[in-house]
Amino acid sequence: MSRIWLLSTSLVLAGMAHADDAPKVDDDQMDIKIPSPWTGQVELGYQAHSGNTESEALNGLVQASYTKGRHRTTGEWKIYKLVRENKKDKRQSVYSLQSDYKTGPKSYIYSSFQGNQSNYTAYYKDYTLSAGLGYQLMHTDTLTLEFELGPGYRYQKPNEDEIGSKDIVFTDTIREPIIRAKIHNEWAIRKNLNFYADATLVAGESNATLNSDIGITNNITDNIALKLSHSLQYYDRVPEGLKKHDGIFTVSVLVSF
């Protein structure tokens, strides 16, 4: 019996000695860095407008996104200052807010609001509200493809004091239900080179619009990138004598944080 006790005591002492000899891990090395749920970017650039009007503009953008668990919320505020020769400059603000909630590995529900307000453009107020279902057709480290569809409501109040002969606008105040559909694509072509493409369809009784936005960003540093993009707006119904599309080419610098 004494031999068993002696053997057991030896094993315990040997284990304790081995534990003391083991390399110690610093407390700092045990800390796990959790990424911040907040991301954002600031953009400053130059625009060239084509279609019914030939003009130039300076644009600024502030964007922030919050992701936690199944929730994702993104807000965006764009400011434009149109510079036109021998004419009054026009300022315009466009803001949007979208919140998503994942209901499955690839599906989610969304609510979306976009507002366009200015004292100097054809529409004094232009609001679109929508809610519906979204689906991630593809989501990998290099490629993302999402589709959204849902009903909504549109309110447009024309700014009759500023309506010009080349503005795509009617003098009626619009209050109507709509159908909204959107497809979003992101592709990491290389480590520092990214491509994106968006297309949004908003259809109501008064008009149907298709907005497309394609662009490419080249990262200069981890936080600074050069962006080239082209946006196109197509209208199903326009005043007589006007083109059904307007285009915008943008060159800008992005700062991410």
N, C-alpha and C positions, 0 to 999 in steps of 0.2 A: 504493500500500500504506500509506503514511504517513497518507494521508487517512482510510483505513478505521480505523486505530488511533486517530487523533485523534477520529473520530466516536464510536467505542466508548467511549473514555475519557470523553467529554463526557456520554454517556448514563448511565454508571455514577455519575459525580459528581452528576448531576442527581437520580438515584434516591436517593442517600445523603442529599442535602440535603432532599428531600421527606420521607424517613423521619424526619429529625431534627425537621422542622416538624410532624409528625403529633402529635395530642394523646396524651399519655401516660395509660395506665390505671393507677389505683392498685392495689396488690396486694390491698387490702381489697375492691375492687370485683370482683376475680376470684374471691373466695371464694364458693362455692355452699353455701347453708345446707341441710343434709340434715335432714329431719324426724326426730325421735326415734322409734324403734320402740315406745317405751313410751307408753301413755296410761292414764289412770285417773280414778276419781271417788269421792267420799265423799258419802253420803246420810244425812240425819237427818230423821225425820218422825214422824207420828202415824197410827195405824190404827184403823179401826172394823170389828169383826168381826160378821158376820150369818150366819144359817142355824141350825145346831143350838145355837150359843152366841152370846150377846150380850155382847161384851166390848170393851175398848179396849186399845191397846198402843202402846208407843214402839218405834220400829225404827231400826236403824242399818245401813249397808251400806258395804263397802269393795270396790272392783272395780279390777282392773288387767288390761291387755291388752298382749301383745307380738306384733308383726307384723314379719316379716323374710323377704323372698323369697316362697316359696310357703307358709311356715308362719305360722299364727296361733294363739296360745294365750291363753285368757281364764280368769281366776280370779275368784271372787266369794265373799264371806263376809257373811252377813246375821245380825243379832242382833235378837231380839225379847224384849221384856219385857211380858207381858200383865198388865194391871192390872184386877182384878175386885173389886167391892165386897164386903166381909165375907168374902173368900176369899184364900188365899195366892197371891201373885203368882207367875207362871210365866216362866222364862227358857228361851229356845230358840235354838240355832245351826243355821243352814243354810249349807252351803258347797258349791261346785261348781267343777269344772275341766273345760275342754274344749280339745282341741287339734285343729286342722284342717291338712290338707296338700292343696294344689291339685294335681289331676292333669290339669287341662285349663282352658280359658278360663272355663268355668262349673261344672265338676264338682270335687268334693273328697272326701276320706275324713276321717272324724272319729272321735274317741274321747271319751267323755263320762262323768263321774262326778258324782253328787250325793249328799250325805250330810246327814242330819238327826239331830241328837243332843241329848238333853236328859234331865235327871233329874226334870223336872217336868211332862212331857206324856205323852200316851198311848203314844207309841213311844219307847223308850229309844234304839234305833238303827233307822234307816231308810236303807238304802243302795241306790243304783241305778247300775249300770255298763252302758254300751252302746258299741257301735262299729258303723260302717256307712258308707253313702254319702250325700253331700250334693250338692245341685244348686242353683245360682243361677238361678231362673226369670227374674229381672230384676235388673239392677244398673246404675243410673245415678246421676248426681249428686243426684237428688231422690227416687229410689225404689229400694228393695232388697226382694227377695222370695226367700227361701231355703226349701228343703225338705230334711229329713233322714229317713232310714229305716234301721233296723238292729236286729239282735238284741241281747240283753243278759241281765243277771242281777239279781235283786232279793233283798235280805235285810232282813227286818223282825223286830225283837225287841220285843214289847209290854212296856210298863212297868206291870205288873199292880198295883203299889202306887198308881199315879196314875190308873188308868182310871176315868172317870166315866160316868154314865148317858147323857151327851150326846156322848161321844167316838165317832167313827167308827173302831172298832178291834175286832179279834177277838183272842182270847187265844192263838191258835196262832202259833208262830214260823214265819215264811215264808222258804223257800229255794227259788227257782224261776226258770226261764228266762222271759224276757219279750220282747215286741216293742215297740220305741220308735219313735214318729214325731213329728216336730216341724215346724212351719211358722213362719217368722219374717218380719215385715214392718216396714220403716221407711219413713216418708214425710216429707220436708221440705216442709211445707205453705207456709211462708214462711221468710224468712231466720232469724228468731228463734223459729219455731214448728214443733215436730216431733211427729209421731204415730208410735206403735209398737204392734204387736200380736203376741203369741206364743200358740201353742197346742201343748201337748205331750200326747201319748197314750202311756200305758204300760199294756200289757195282759199279764196272766198268768193262770194257772189260778185263783188265789185271788181276784183282783179286777182291774178295769180302771178307771183313773183318767184323767180329762181335765182338765188345768190350763190355763186361759186367763188371759192378762194383757194388758190394754190400757191405754194411758196417753198423756198428752200433756205435753210439756215446753215451757216458755216461758223463753227466755234473758233474764235481767235484765241481765247483763253477759257478756263473753266467757267467763267461767269459772263464773258462778253462774246457776242456773236454778231455777224453780219447777216441781214435778212433781205431777200428779194422775193416779192410776191406780186400776184396779179389777181384782182377781183373783178368779177363780171356780174352785173345785174340785168336779168332779162324780165320783161314785163309782157303779160299776155295782152293787155289793153293799154293804149297810149293815145294822147290827143293827136288829131290829124296832122300829118306832116312831120312827126317825130320818129326817131329810130326806136326800136323796141329794146335796145340794150345800151348800157353805159359801162365803161371799163375804167379801172384804176390800177396804175402800176406804182409800186411802192419800193423805195430803197430806205432801209432803216438800220439802226444799231440797237441791239437788245442787251440789257444788263439783267442777269438773273440773280436771285437771292433766295 
